[in-house]
Amino acid sequence: ILYSLLPFHFKYSPRVTFVIFTNALSFFIIAISFNYFKWLMYVGIGLASISTSLGEMTFLSMTTLYPKNIAFIPYAIGLALTGLVSSSSYAALTLKFRPDQTILFMSFIPFLLAL
């Protein structure tokens, strides 16, 4: 019964759409609850974890559709660069803005990546 509920039974486009919206929602929830509602901030962190995990499963499974040298190496490089660029941009933006403003500003990035 649980096997039928696993995410790899859905097509790619609904999974990617779900990842984009849950990721953007997690940024927004964390930004609005930054100093006021700790429990809501934990909900946002949980949503970010779910969207990141599902996104990695989805895009890694897409690499099987292409030859190994064309798909997996760029996926791995892109995954590493994403961590470096996102943490560096967050650190740079927090020098000028408050952390909650920075997270709210970064909430548009999932939609930008959808293009």
C-alpha positions in Angstrom: 0.0 0.0 0.0 2.7 2.5 0.9 4.7 1.6 -2.3 1.9 3.2 -4.4 2.3 6.5 -2.5 6.0 6.9 -3.2 6.9 9.9 -5.3 8.5 8.1 -8.2 5.0 7.0 -9.4 4.2 10.5 -10.4 5.3 12.1 -13.7 8.1 14.6 -13.7 6.2 17.8 -14.3 3.9 17.5 -11.3 6.8 16.6 -9.1 8.9 19.6 -10.3 5.9 21.9 -9.8 5.4 20.5 -6.3 9.1 21.0 -5.5 9.0 24.6 -6.7 5.9 25.6 -4.8 7.0 23.9 -1.5 10.4 25.4 -1.7 9.1 28.9 -2.3 6.5 28.4 0.5 9.2 27.2 2.9 11.2 30.4 2.2 8.1 32.5 2.8 7.1 30.7 6.0 10.5 31.0 7.5 10.8 34.7 6.6 7.4 35.7 8.1 7.9 33.6 11.3 11.6 34.4 11.8 11.3 36.0 15.3 7.7 35.4 16.3 6.5 31.8 15.8 9.3 29.2 16.4 6.9 26.3 15.6 6.0 27.8 12.3 9.6 28.3 11.4 10.1 24.5 12.0 7.2 23.8 9.7 9.0 25.9 7.0 12.3 24.0 7.6 10.4 20.7 7.3 8.9 21.9 4.0 12.3 22.9 2.7 13.7 19.5 3.6 10.8 17.7 1.9 11.2 19.9 -1.3 14.9 19.5 -1.4 14.8 15.7 -0.9 12.1 15.3 -3.5 13.8 17.6 -5.9 17.1 15.7 -5.6 15.3 12.4 -6.2 13.5 13.8 -9.2 16.4 15.3 -10.9 18.8 12.4 -10.1 16.3 10.0 -11.6 16.1 12.2 -14.7 19.8 11.5 -15.3 19.0 7.9 -16.2 17.3 9.2 -19.4 20.6 10.4 -20.8 24.1 9.0 -21.4 26.2 8.9 -18.2 28.8 11.4 -19.3 26.2 13.9 -20.5 23.9 13.9 -17.5 25.4 12.8 -14.2 28.6 14.9 -14.2 26.8 18.2 -14.8 24.2 17.2 -12.2 26.9 16.6 -9.6 28.8 19.8 -10.5 25.5 21.8 -10.4 24.6 20.3 -7.0 27.9 21.4 -5.5 27.8 24.9 -7.1 24.2 25.4 -5.8 25.4 24.9 -2.2 28.3 27.3 -2.7 26.4 30.0 -4.5 23.3 29.9 -2.3 25.3 30.1 1.0 27.6 32.8 -0.4 24.7 34.9 -1.6 22.9 34.5 1.7 26.0 35.6 3.6 26.5 38.6 1.3 22.9 39.7 1.5 22.9 39.5 5.3 25.6 42.0 5.4 23.2 44.6 4.0 19.8 43.2 5.2 18.3 41.5 8.2 18.2 37.6 7.9 14.3 37.6 7.6 14.5 40.2 4.8 17.1 38.1 3.0 15.1 34.9 3.2 12.0 36.8 1.9 14.1 38.2 -0.9 15.4 34.8 -1.8 11.9 33.2 -1.9 11.6 34.2 -5.6 14.6 32.0 -6.6 12.6 28.7 -6.9 10.4 30.4 -9.5 13.4 31.8 -11.3 14.9 28.3 -11.5 11.7 27.1 -13.0 12.3 29.1 -16.1 
